[in-house]
């Protein structure tokens, strides 16, 4: 199994070499005894989008709009640094993939006859229920 920090990051058509990823390690906060006090298990992964040489111009523009010049993820969920490295890489991959996703514009459509009838029937039922809740009026 290759170490997460030695693996290239592939997101769609974007391939980020390991040299463009900046890894930082520190101690995780919180309880945990001697292991937590001595092991640097918290992982911070940074990717400088603005300085990257592997991203195309359209993808760079899109990433800069959505994420800014530097994208940063942190993982301190697990007790193992190796597992936190994998989590950080997965989180970075997810953030980049979401930023690169192009949503198709929605085309307006008319409601179907069935949906209109269901909506009106629901309104009639709600109105009837509210009429039944009213106090009886004396005429």
C-alpha positions in Angstrom: 0.0 0.0 0.0 1.4 3.4 -1.0 1.4 6.2 1.5 -1.3 8.8 0.9 1.3 11.7 0.7 3.1 9.9 -2.1 0.0 9.4 -4.3 -1.1 11.7 -7.0 -4.6 13.2 -6.6 -6.9 12.5 -9.6 -10.2 14.4 -9.8 -12.0 13.9 -13.2 -9.5 15.2 -15.8 -7.3 16.9 -13.2 -4.2 15.1 -12.0 -2.4 16.8 -9.2 1.1 15.4 -8.6 2.1 14.8 -5.0 4.7 17.6 -5.2 2.0 20.2 -5.4 0.3 19.1 -2.2 1.6 20.6 1.1 1.3 18.3 4.1 1.5 19.5 7.7 1.3 17.4 10.8 0.6 18.4 14.4 -0.8 17.0 17.6 -4.5 16.5 17.8 -6.2 18.4 20.6 -8.4 16.8 23.3 -8.1 13.8 25.6 -6.1 10.7 24.7 -3.3 10.2 27.2 0.3 9.8 26.3 -0.2 8.7 22.7 -2.2 11.9 21.9 0.4 14.1 23.6 3.3 12.6 21.7 2.0 11.7 18.2 1.4 14.2 15.5 -1.7 12.6 14.1 -3.6 15.8 13.0 -3.1 16.3 9.2 -3.5 19.6 7.3 -3.4 19.3 3.6 -3.1 22.4 1.4 -3.2 22.8 -2.4 -2.2 26.0 -4.0 -4.6 26.4 -6.9 -3.1 29.7 -8.1 0.5 28.3 -8.4 -0.5 24.8 -9.8 1.1 24.0 -13.2 -1.1 21.0 -13.9 -4.6 22.6 -14.0 -6.0 23.9 -17.2 -7.0 27.6 -17.5 -10.8 26.9 -17.4 -10.5 24.6 -14.5 -8.2 27.0 -12.7 -10.7 29.8 -13.1 -13.6 27.7 -11.9 -11.6 26.5 -8.8 -10.4 30.0 -8.0 -14.0 31.2 -8.1 -15.4 28.5 -5.9 -12.5 27.7 -3.5 -10.1 30.7 -3.6 -6.3 30.6 -4.3 -5.5 27.9 -1.7 -7.7 25.1 -0.6 -7.1 23.6 2.8 -8.5 20.5 4.6 -7.9 19.2 8.0 -8.3 15.6 9.4 -7.9 14.7 13.0 -10.7 12.2 13.3 -8.6 9.1 13.7 -5.8 8.1 16.1 -3.6 7.1 13.2 -1.7 9.7 11.1 -1.9 7.3 8.1 -5.7 7.1 8.3 -5.9 10.9 8.8 -3.8 11.4 5.7 -6.2 9.3 3.7 -9.2 11.2 5.1 -7.5 14.5 4.2 -6.8 13.4 0.6 -10.4 12.2 0.2 -11.8 15.4 1.6 -9.6 17.5 -0.8 -10.7 15.3 -3.7 -14.4 15.8 -2.8 -14.0 19.6 -2.5 -12.2 19.9 -5.8 -14.8 17.6 -7.5 -17.7 19.7 -6.2 -16.1 22.9 -7.3 -15.5 21.5 -10.8 -19.0 20.2 -11.2 -21.0 22.2 -13.7 -24.7 22.2 -13.0 -27.0 22.1 -16.0 -29.4 25.0 -16.1 -32.9 24.1 -15.2 -35.4 24.5 -18.0 -38.8 25.7 -16.8 -41.6 23.2 -17.5 -45.3 23.4 -17.0 -46.8 21.3 -14.2 -48.5 18.1 -15.3 -52.2 17.8 -15.2 -52.0 15.1 -12.5 -49.7 17.2 -10.3 -52.1 20.1 -10.6 -55.0 17.9 -9.6 -53.2 16.4 -6.7 -52.2 19.9 -5.4 -55.8 21.2 -5.6 -57.2 18.0 -4.0 -54.6 18.5 -1.1 -55.7 22.1 -0.7 -59.4 21.0 -0.5 -58.6 18.4 2.1 -56.6 20.9 4.2 -59.4 23.5 3.9 -62.0 20.9 5.0 -59.9 19.9 8.0 -59.6 23.5 9.1 -63.3 24.1 8.6 -64.0 21.1 10.9 -61.8 22.6 13.6 -63.8 25.8 13.8 -66.3 26.3 16.6 -69.9 25.8 15.5 -71.7 29.0 14.7 -75.2 29.5 15.8 -77.5 30.7 13.1 
